């Protein structure tokens, strides 16, 4: 196969970037997208040029670090997959392929296709955890979890935090990511102690990082490699409303009484 790549090149956050064209010849259809980039980088280094920077780790669709927008779609045109699971057989011979980084205020570009996604980590640090008291490990069957809750929580826990939902949303919203994490823990017994605080803290952290709001375009669900359903966002809103009504974190001090003369 022969493909023409238009890849975003940017030396650093402080510099402007541009699309640079590269032609890859005689590449097998069975080669993955990242393997093709590896081969391209090898040829660039042999010519004394700077290789293309891009994130990758497991290359098994688990970590989500292979974050790039391919032909305008986060992780590429194949639904329910990460970039590392995308193969050239999903394209046609002679195709022009445009490769860009995540585009979001909260994801500043570090170099080329690599963006800083630590904003998602800070949201998790704000409340995406469950406290565990020290002591002997409890019996696995000591606390029963209804199957419906377990299945629902497992679906939410499938989120790998790649940020594709943010890149797909016109508002750069992280609502689907936050909703998955809040839903996962709110359905399990271990997540109950921090349930109210978690909803408030994670949403406030999301707002501080500069993510936008959800406007129900469902692009996040379409781009998610784990196909997290958008209905979790409605559950997040309910959790936040419940927290606002019951938690002292949102309570306002009472107005002082006026003294009668």
TORKOL-4160 file (C-alpha; in steps of 0.2 Angstrom, whole numbers, padded with zeros to 4 digits, m for minus):
261
<pt num="1" X="0000" Y="0000" Z="0000"/>
<pt num="2" X="0004" Y="0018" Z="m0002"/>
<pt num="3" X="m0002" Y="0031" Z="0009"/>
<pt num="4" X="0001" Y="0050" Z="0010"/>
<pt num="5" X="0002" Y="0056" Z="0028"/>
<pt num="6" X="m0002" Y="0074" Z="0034"/>
<pt num="7" X="0005" Y="0075" Z="0051"/>
<pt num="8" X="0005" Y="0089" Z="0064"/>
<pt num="9" X="0023" Y="0094" Z="0068"/>
<pt num="10" X="0025" Y="0106" Z="0083"/>
<pt num="11" X="0042" Y="0108" Z="0092"/>
<pt num="12" X="0035" Y="0114" Z="0108"/>
<pt num="13" X="0020" Y="0121" Z="0117"/>
<pt num="14" X="0027" Y="0139" Z="0114"/>
<pt num="15" X="0029" Y="0137" Z="0096"/>
<pt num="16" X="0017" Y="0136" Z="0081"/>
<pt num="17" X="0014" Y="0120" Z="0072"/>
<pt num="18" X="0009" Y="0115" Z="0054"/>
<pt num="19" X="0004" Y="0099" Z="0044"/>
<pt num="20" X="0019" Y="0091" Z="0036"/>
<pt num="21" X="0016" Y="0079" Z="0021"/>
<pt num="22" X="0025" Y="0062" Z="0021"/>
<pt num="23" X="0023" Y="0048" Z="0009"/>
<pt num="24" X="0024" Y="0030" Z="0015"/>
<pt num="25" X="0027" Y="0017" Z="0001"/>
<pt num="26" X="0026" Y="m0002" Z="0000"/>
<pt num="27" X="0018" Y="m0004" Z="0017"/>
<pt num="28" X="0008" Y="m0020" Z="0021"/>
<pt num="29" X="m0011" Y="m0019" Z="0025"/>
<pt num="30" X="m0008" Y="m0030" Z="0040"/>
<pt num="31" X="0003" Y="m0017" Z="0048"/>
<pt num="32" X="m0004" Y="m0007" Z="0062"/>
<pt num="33" X="m0005" Y="0012" Z="0062"/>
<pt num="34" X="0008" Y="0014" Z="0075"/>
<pt num="35" X="0020" Y="0002" Z="0067"/>
<pt num="36" X="0018" Y="0012" Z="0051"/>
<pt num="37" X="0023" Y="0028" Z="0061"/>
<pt num="38" X="0038" Y="0018" Z="0068"/>
<pt num="39" X="0044" Y="0014" Z="0051"/>
<pt num="40" X="0042" Y="0032" Z="0046"/>
<pt num="41" X="0052" Y="0038" Z="0061"/>
<pt num="42" X="0066" Y="0026" Z="0057"/>
<pt num="43" X="0067" Y="0032" Z="0039"/>
<pt num="44" X="0067" Y="0050" Z="0046"/>
<pt num="45" X="0081" Y="0047" Z="0058"/>
<pt num="46" X="0091" Y="0038" Z="0044"/>
<pt num="47" X="0089" Y="0055" Z="0034"/>
<pt num="48" X="0095" Y="0065" Z="0049"/>
<pt num="49" X="0078" Y="0072" Z="0052"/>
<pt num="50" X="0068" Y="0074" Z="0069"/>
<pt num="51" X="0057" Y="0059" Z="0072"/>
<pt num="52" X="0038" Y="0062" Z="0075"/>
<pt num="53" X="0034" Y="0062" Z="0093"/>
<pt num="54" X="0018" Y="0052" Z="0098"/>
<pt num="55" X="0012" Y="0043" Z="0114"/>
<pt num="56" X="0011" Y="0024" Z="0115"/>
<pt num="57" X="0013" Y="0010" Z="0129"/>
<pt num="58" X="0003" Y="m0006" Z="0129"/>
<pt num="59" X="m0002" Y="m0007" Z="0110"/>
<pt num="60" X="m0016" Y="m0018" Z="0116"/>
<pt num="61" X="m0030" Y="m0006" Z="0117"/>
<pt num="62" X="m0029" Y="m0005" Z="0136"/>
<pt num="63" X="m0019" Y="0011" Z="0141"/>
<pt num="64" X="m0027" Y="0023" Z="0129"/>
<pt num="65" X="m0010" Y="0033" Z="0128"/>
<pt num="66" X="m0010" Y="0032" Z="0109"/>
<pt num="67" X="m0020" Y="0048" Z="0108"/>
<pt num="68" X="m0021" Y="0056" Z="0091"/>
<pt num="69" X="m0035" Y="0062" Z="0079"/>
<pt num="70" X="m0035" Y="0053" Z="0062"/>
<pt num="71" X="m0045" Y="0061" Z="0048"/>
<pt num="72" X="m0055" Y="0071" Z="0061"/>
<pt num="73" X="m0059" Y="0057" Z="0072"/>
<pt num="74" X="m0051" Y="0053" Z="0089"/>
<pt num="75" X="m0042" Y="0036" Z="0088"/>
<pt num="76" X="m0047" Y="0035" Z="0069"/>
<pt num="77" X="m0063" Y="0030" Z="0059"/>
<pt num="78" X="m0065" Y="0012" Z="0067"/>
<pt num="79" X="m0078" Y="0013" Z="0081"/>
<pt num="80" X="m0074" Y="0005" Z="0098"/>
<pt num="81" X="m0055" Y="0005" Z="0095"/>
<pt num="82" X="m0039" Y="0014" Z="0100"/>
<pt num="83" X="m0026" Y="0020" Z="0088"/>
<pt num="84" X="m0015" Y="0005" Z="0091"/>
<pt num="85" X="m0029" Y="m0006" Z="0086"/>
<pt num="86" X="m0031" Y="0003" Z="0069"/>
<pt num="87" X="m0023" Y="m0006" Z="0054"/>
<pt num="88" X="m0019" Y="0000" Z="0037"/>
<pt num="89" X="m0032" Y="m0012" Z="0030"/>
<pt num="90" X="m0045" Y="0000" Z="0036"/>
<pt num="91" X="m0039" Y="0012" Z="0023"/>
<pt num="92" X="m0037" Y="0012" Z="0004"/>
<pt num="93" X="m0022" Y="0012" Z="m0006"/>
<pt num="94" X="m0017" Y="0030" Z="m0010"/>
<pt num="95" X="m0027" Y="0038" Z="0004"/>
<pt num="96" X="m0022" Y="0054" Z="0011"/>
<pt num="97" X="m0023" Y="0053" Z="0030"/>
<pt num="98" X="m0023" Y="0068" Z="0042"/>
<pt num="99" X="m0015" Y="0065" Z="0059"/>
<pt num="100" X="m0017" Y="0078" Z="0073"/>
<pt num="101" X="m0016" Y="0079" Z="0092"/>
<pt num="102" X="m0030" Y="0081" Z="0104"/>
<pt num="103" X="m0037" Y="0098" Z="0103"/>
<pt num="104" X="m0042" Y="0105" Z="0120"/>
<pt num="105" X="m0037" Y="0120" Z="0131"/>
<pt num="106" X="m0035" Y="0107" Z="0145"/>
<pt num="107" X="m0023" Y="0097" Z="0134"/>
<pt num="108" X="m0008" Y="0108" Z="0129"/>
<pt num="109" X="0003" Y="0101" Z="0116"/>
<pt num="110" X="0020" Y="0096" Z="0122"/>
<pt num="111" X="0027" Y="0091" Z="0105"/>
<pt num="112" X="0020" Y="0085" Z="0088"/>
<pt num="113" X="0006" Y="0072" Z="0093"/>
<pt num="114" X="0010" Y="0072" Z="0112"/>
<pt num="115" X="m0002" Y="0082" Z="0123"/>
<pt num="116" X="m0002" Y="0084" Z="0142"/>
<pt num="117" X="m0017" Y="0075" Z="0149"/>
<pt num="118" X="m0012" Y="0077" Z="0167"/>
<pt num="119" X="m0028" Y="0087" Z="0169"/>
<pt num="120" X="m0037" Y="0070" Z="0170"/>
<pt num="121" X="m0025" Y="0064" Z="0183"/>
<pt num="122" X="m0029" Y="0079" Z="0194"/>
<pt num="123" X="m0048" Y="0076" Z="0192"/>
<pt num="124" X="m0045" Y="0058" Z="0199"/>
<pt num="125" X="m0034" Y="0064" Z="0213"/>
<pt num="126" X="m0049" Y="0076" Z="0218"/>
<pt num="127" X="m0060" Y="0062" Z="0222"/>
<pt num="128" X="m0059" Y="0046" Z="0211"/>
<pt num="129" X="m0054" Y="0035" Z="0225"/>
<pt num="130" X="m0061" Y="0024" Z="0239"/>
<pt num="131" X="m0054" Y="0025" Z="0257"/>
<pt num="132" X="m0048" Y="0008" Z="0264"/>
<pt num="133" X="m0045" Y="0006" Z="0282"/>
<pt num="134" X="m0029" Y="m0003" Z="0287"/>
<pt num="135" X="m0032" Y="m0021" Z="0294"/>
<pt num="136" X="m0035" Y="m0039" Z="0288"/>
<pt num="137" X="m0042" Y="m0041" Z="0270"/>
<pt num="138" X="m0061" Y="m0043" Z="0272"/>
<pt num="139" X="m0069" Y="m0059" Z="0265"/>
<pt num="140" X="m0074" Y="m0058" Z="0247"/>
<pt num="141" X="m0092" Y="m0062" Z="0250"/>
<pt num="142" X="m0094" Y="m0052" Z="0266"/>
<pt num="143" X="m0102" Y="m0038" Z="0257"/>
<pt num="144" X="m0114" Y="m0043" Z="0243"/>
<pt num="145" X="m0116" Y="m0032" Z="0228"/>
<pt num="146" X="m0132" Y="m0034" Z="0217"/>
<pt num="147" X="m0128" Y="m0041" Z="0200"/>
<pt num="148" X="m0136" Y="m0026" Z="0191"/>
<pt num="149" X="m0125" Y="m0014" Z="0201"/>
<pt num="150" X="m0110" Y="m0024" Z="0198"/>
<pt num="151" X="m0113" Y="m0025" Z="0179"/>
<pt num="152" X="m0117" Y="m0006" Z="0178"/>
<pt num="153" X="m0101" Y="m0002" Z="0188"/>
<pt num="154" X="m0090" Y="m0013" Z="0177"/>
<pt num="155" X="m0096" Y="m0004" Z="0162"/>
<pt num="156" X="m0091" Y="0012" Z="0169"/>
<pt num="157" X="m0075" Y="0005" Z="0175"/>
<pt num="158" X="m0070" Y="0001" Z="0157"/>
<pt num="159" X="m0065" Y="0019" Z="0154"/>
<pt num="160" X="m0047" Y="0020" Z="0151"/>
<pt num="161" X="m0045" Y="0039" Z="0153"/>
<pt num="162" X="m0038" Y="0042" Z="0136"/>
<pt num="163" X="m0047" Y="0059" Z="0133"/>
<pt num="164" X="m0055" Y="0054" Z="0116"/>
<pt num="165" X="m0072" Y="0061" Z="0123"/>
<pt num="166" X="m0064" Y="0078" Z="0126"/>
<pt num="167" X="m0056" Y="0078" Z="0109"/>
<pt num="168" X="m0072" Y="0073" Z="0100"/>
<pt num="169" X="m0083" Y="0086" Z="0110"/>
<pt num="170" X="m0085" Y="0103" Z="0102"/>
<pt num="171" X="m0085" Y="0110" Z="0120"/>
<pt num="172" X="m0069" Y="0100" Z="0125"/>
<pt num="173" X="m0080" Y="0093" Z="0139"/>
<pt num="174" X="m0074" Y="0079" Z="0151"/>
<pt num="175" X="m0091" Y="0075" Z="0157"/>
<pt num="176" X="m0091" Y="0057" Z="0150"/>
<pt num="177" X="m0074" Y="0053" Z="0159"/>
<pt num="178" X="m0080" Y="0061" Z="0175"/>
<pt num="179" X="m0097" Y="0052" Z="0174"/>
<pt num="180" X="m0089" Y="0035" Z="0172"/>
<pt num="181" X="m0077" Y="0037" Z="0187"/>
<pt num="182" X="m0091" Y="0044" Z="0198"/>
<pt num="183" X="m0103" Y="0031" Z="0192"/>
<pt num="184" X="m0091" Y="0017" Z="0195"/>
<pt num="185" X="m0088" Y="0020" Z="0213"/>
<pt num="186" X="m0105" Y="0027" Z="0218"/>
<pt num="187" X="m0113" Y="0010" Z="0214"/>
<pt num="188" X="m0101" Y="m0001" Z="0225"/>
<pt num="189" X="m0101" Y="m0002" Z="0244"/>
<pt num="190" X="m0083" Y="0003" Z="0245"/>
<pt num="191" X="m0087" Y="0020" Z="0236"/>
<pt num="192" X="m0100" Y="0025" Z="0248"/>
<pt num="193" X="m0090" Y="0035" Z="0262"/>
<pt num="194" X="m0084" Y="0048" Z="0249"/>
<pt num="195" X="m0099" Y="0047" Z="0238"/>
<pt num="196" X="m0106" Y="0065" Z="0241"/>
<pt num="197" X="m0088" Y="0073" Z="0242"/>
<pt num="198" X="m0083" Y="0064" Z="0226"/>
<pt num="199" X="m0096" Y="0071" Z="0215"/>
<pt num="200" X="m0093" Y="0089" Z="0221"/>
<pt num="201" X="m0074" Y="0088" Z="0221"/>
<pt num="202" X="m0072" Y="0080" Z="0204"/>
<pt num="203" X="m0084" Y="0092" Z="0195"/>
<pt num="204" X="m0075" Y="0107" Z="0203"/>
<pt num="205" X="m0058" Y="0100" Z="0198"/>
<pt num="206" X="m0065" Y="0097" Z="0180"/>
<pt num="207" X="m0071" Y="0115" Z="0180"/>
<pt num="208" X="m0054" Y="0122" Z="0186"/>
<pt num="209" X="m0044" Y="0113" Z="0173"/>
<pt num="210" X="m0054" Y="0122" Z="0159"/>
<pt num="211" X="m0065" Y="0108" Z="0152"/>
<pt num="212" X="m0081" Y="0114" Z="0144"/>
<pt num="213" X="m0099" Y="0108" Z="0148"/>
<pt num="214" X="m0109" Y="0095" Z="0140"/>
<pt num="215" X="m0122" Y="0100" Z="0126"/>
<pt num="216" X="m0129" Y="0083" Z="0122"/>
<pt num="217" X="m0121" Y="0080" Z="0105"/>
<pt num="218" X="m0116" Y="0062" Z="0109"/>
<pt num="219" X="m0099" Y="0064" Z="0100"/>
<pt num="220" X="m0091" Y="0058" Z="0116"/>
<pt num="221" X="m0100" Y="0041" Z="0116"/>
<pt num="222" X="m0096" Y="0039" Z="0097"/>
<pt num="223" X="m0077" Y="0042" Z="0099"/>
<pt num="224" X="m0075" Y="0032" Z="0115"/>
<pt num="225" X="m0064" Y="0017" Z="0112"/>
<pt num="226" X="m0073" Y="0007" Z="0126"/>
<pt num="227" X="m0090" Y="0014" Z="0121"/>
<pt num="228" X="m0095" Y="0021" Z="0137"/>
<pt num="229" X="m0113" Y="0026" Z="0136"/>
<pt num="230" X="m0118" Y="0044" Z="0137"/>
<pt num="231" X="m0132" Y="0040" Z="0150"/>
<pt num="232" X="m0118" Y="0040" Z="0163"/>
<pt num="233" X="m0118" Y="0059" Z="0162"/>
<pt num="234" X="m0136" Y="0060" Z="0167"/>
<pt num="235" X="m0131" Y="0049" Z="0182"/>
<pt num="236" X="m0117" Y="0061" Z="0186"/>
<pt num="237" X="m0129" Y="0076" Z="0186"/>
<pt num="238" X="m0141" Y="0067" Z="0198"/>
<pt num="239" X="m0126" Y="0063" Z="0209"/>
<pt num="240" X="m0121" Y="0081" Z="0209"/>
<pt num="241" X="m0139" Y="0087" Z="0213"/>
<pt num="242" X="m0140" Y="0075" Z="0227"/>
<pt num="243" X="m0123" Y="0081" Z="0234"/>
<pt num="244" X="m0129" Y="0099" Z="0233"/>
<pt num="245" X="m0145" Y="0096" Z="0243"/>
<pt num="246" X="m0137" Y="0085" Z="0256"/>
<pt num="247" X="m0119" Y="0091" Z="0258"/>
<pt num="248" X="m0112" Y="0105" Z="0269"/>
<pt num="249" X="m0099" Y="0108" Z="0256"/>
<pt num="250" X="m0112" Y="0118" Z="0246"/>
<pt num="251" X="m0121" Y="0125" Z="0261"/>
<pt num="252" X="m0121" Y="0144" Z="0263"/>
<pt num="253" X="m0120" Y="0152" Z="0280"/>
<pt num="254" X="m0137" Y="0160" Z="0286"/>
<pt num="255" X="m0140" Y="0178" Z="0284"/>
<pt num="256" X="m0138" Y="0188" Z="0300"/>
<pt num="257" X="m0154" Y="0193" Z="0308"/>
<pt num="258" X="m0157" Y="0212" Z="0308"/>
<pt num="259" X="m0159" Y="0219" Z="0326"/>
<pt num="260" X="m0175" Y="0228" Z="0329"/>
<pt num="261" X="m0173" Y="0246" Z="0336"/>
